[in-house]
Amino acid sequence: MSFIKSLGFGVALSVLLSANSVSAVELEGRVNDTYNPPPIFVENPEDPTSTPFDVQLIRPDSYSSYNAYEKSFVLDPDNGETANLWIQNTSTDTIYAKVTVGSLSPLDVPINKGTQKTLTLAAGVKTNVKVYFYSSTGHKIDMNISARQF
């Protein structure tokens, strides 16, 4: 009787382990115990090359606050040669974007109320980018933002 229970326990354990197994692709995306999924590729049967999707550096988002908005991301040439940072100012006055690429001096870009701008960044080497949006008058910042690399 104990042999049958042991056998049943072994089968149940193997079913549980196989349902929760981690594939080699999933392990490849883990860095410092956080999950970073590998890039996704779509195959075109008429084109033997694989093309990656755009990489979302900042997912499309709306921001509304009296506080400044700050975000950092990394440009990686493996994700594409170009990145776009898109900002739409829906505030009542001008907002300013301070963009720092690597160790270069920050670039200050004014974005007038009711307008939008797209900043294009080159991704020649792996580079840290910091974006900082602020109001010079203290008014509430209302904006839509997104960034992608392709």
C-alpha positions as CSV (number, residue, x, y, z in Angstrom):
1,M,0.0,0.0,0.0
2,S,2.8,2.5,0.8
3,F,4.4,1.7,-2.6
4,I,1.2,2.8,-4.3
5,K,1.0,6.0,-2.2
6,S,4.7,6.8,-3.0
7,L,4.1,6.2,-6.7
8,G,1.0,8.4,-6.6
9,F,3.0,11.1,-4.8
10,G,5.8,10.9,-7.3
11,V,3.4,11.3,-10.2
12,A,1.7,14.2,-8.6
13,L,5.0,15.9,-7.8
14,S,6.2,15.5,-11.4
15,V,3.0,17.0,-12.8
16,L,3.4,20.0,-10.5
17,L,7.0,20.5,-11.4
18,S,6.4,20.2,-15.1
19,A,3.6,22.8,-14.9
20,N,5.9,25.2,-13.2
21,S,9.0,24.6,-15.1
22,V,11.0,27.5,-16.5
23,S,12.3,27.3,-20.0
24,A,15.8,28.3,-21.1
25,V,14.3,31.4,-22.9
26,E,12.7,32.6,-19.7
27,L,16.0,32.1,-17.8
28,E,17.8,34.1,-20.4
29,G,15.6,37.1,-19.6
30,R,16.3,37.0,-15.9
31,V,18.7,39.6,-14.6
32,N,19.3,40.1,-10.8
33,D,16.2,38.0,-10.0
34,T,13.9,40.3,-12.1
35,Y,12.2,39.1,-15.2
36,N,13.2,40.9,-18.4
37,P,11.5,39.1,-21.3
38,P,13.7,38.4,-24.4
39,P,12.9,40.4,-27.6
40,I,9.9,39.2,-29.6
41,F,10.4,38.6,-33.3
42,V,7.9,38.1,-36.1
43,E,8.8,35.9,-39.0
44,N,7.7,36.8,-42.5
45,P,7.6,33.6,-44.7
46,E,8.8,35.6,-47.7
47,D,11.6,37.2,-45.9
48,P,14.1,35.0,-44.1
49,T,15.3,37.7,-41.7
50,S,13.6,38.3,-38.3
51,T,12.5,41.8,-37.4
52,P,12.0,42.9,-33.8
53,F,9.0,45.0,-32.7
54,D,9.6,48.5,-31.4
55,V,10.9,48.6,-27.9
56,Q,8.8,50.7,-25.5
57,L,11.2,52.8,-23.4
58,I,8.4,54.8,-21.9
59,R,5.0,53.3,-22.4
60,P,2.3,55.8,-23.5
61,D,1.2,57.6,-20.4
62,S,-0.5,60.7,-19.2
63,Y,1.0,62.8,-16.4
64,S,-0.7,65.5,-14.4
65,S,1.0,67.0,-11.3
66,Y,2.6,70.1,-9.9
67,N,5.8,68.0,-9.4
68,A,8.3,67.5,-12.1
69,Y,8.3,64.3,-14.1
70,E,11.5,62.3,-14.3
71,K,12.3,59.0,-16.0
72,S,15.4,57.1,-17.1
73,F,16.0,54.4,-19.6
74,V,18.8,52.8,-21.6
75,L,19.3,53.0,-25.3
76,D,20.7,49.7,-26.6
77,P,21.8,49.4,-30.3
78,D,20.6,45.8,-30.3
79,N,17.0,47.3,-30.1
80,G,17.4,49.6,-33.1
81,E,19.4,52.6,-34.3
82,T,16.8,55.3,-33.5
83,A,14.6,56.3,-30.6
84,N,11.8,58.7,-30.5
85,L,10.6,60.6,-27.4
86,W,7.2,62.1,-27.9
87,I,5.6,64.7,-25.7
88,Q,2.2,66.5,-25.9
89,N,1.8,69.5,-23.7
90,T,-1.9,69.8,-22.5
91,S,-0.9,72.2,-19.7
92,T,-2.0,75.9,-19.5
93,D,1.5,77.1,-20.2
94,T,4.9,76.1,-21.6
95,I,6.7,73.1,-20.0
96,Y,10.4,72.3,-20.4
97,A,12.1,69.0,-21.2
98,K,15.6,68.5,-20.0
99,V,17.1,65.5,-21.8
100,T,20.5,64.1,-20.8
101,V,22.1,61.5,-23.0
102,G,25.0,59.7,-21.4
103,S,27.5,62.2,-20.0
104,L,26.6,65.0,-22.5
105,S,25.3,68.3,-21.3
106,P,21.5,68.3,-20.9
107,L,19.4,69.6,-23.8
108,D,16.6,72.0,-22.7
109,V,13.6,71.9,-25.0
110,P,10.5,74.2,-24.5
111,I,7.2,72.7,-25.4
112,N,4.5,75.4,-25.8
113,K,1.0,74.8,-24.5
114,G,-1.2,72.8,-26.8
115,T,1.7,71.5,-28.9
116,Q,3.6,68.3,-29.3
117,K,7.2,67.5,-30.0
118,T,9.1,64.4,-31.1
119,L,12.8,64.2,-30.1
120,T,14.9,61.8,-32.1
121,L,17.9,60.1,-30.4
122,A,20.5,57.9,-32.1
123,A,21.4,54.7,-30.4
124,G,25.0,54.0,-31.6
125,V,26.2,52.6,-28.3
126,K,24.5,51.5,-25.1
127,T,23.7,54.8,-23.4
128,N,21.7,56.0,-20.3
129,V,19.1,58.6,-21.0
130,K,17.4,60.8,-18.4
131,V,14.3,62.9,-19.2
132,Y,13.1,65.6,-16.7
133,F,10.0,67.7,-17.4
134,Y,9.3,70.8,-15.3
135,S,7.3,74.1,-15.3
136,S,9.2,77.3,-14.9
137,T,6.2,79.1,-13.5
138,G,4.9,76.5,-11.0
139,H,1.8,75.7,-13.0
140,K,0.4,72.2,-13.1
141,I,2.1,70.0,-15.7
142,D,-0.4,68.1,-17.9
143,M,1.2,66.1,-20.6
144,N,1.2,62.8,-22.6
145,I,4.4,61.0,-23.1
146,S,5.9,58.0,-24.8
147,A,9.3,56.8,-26.0
148,R,10.2,53.9,-28.3
149,Q,13.3,52.5,-29.9
150,F,13.3,50.9,-33.4
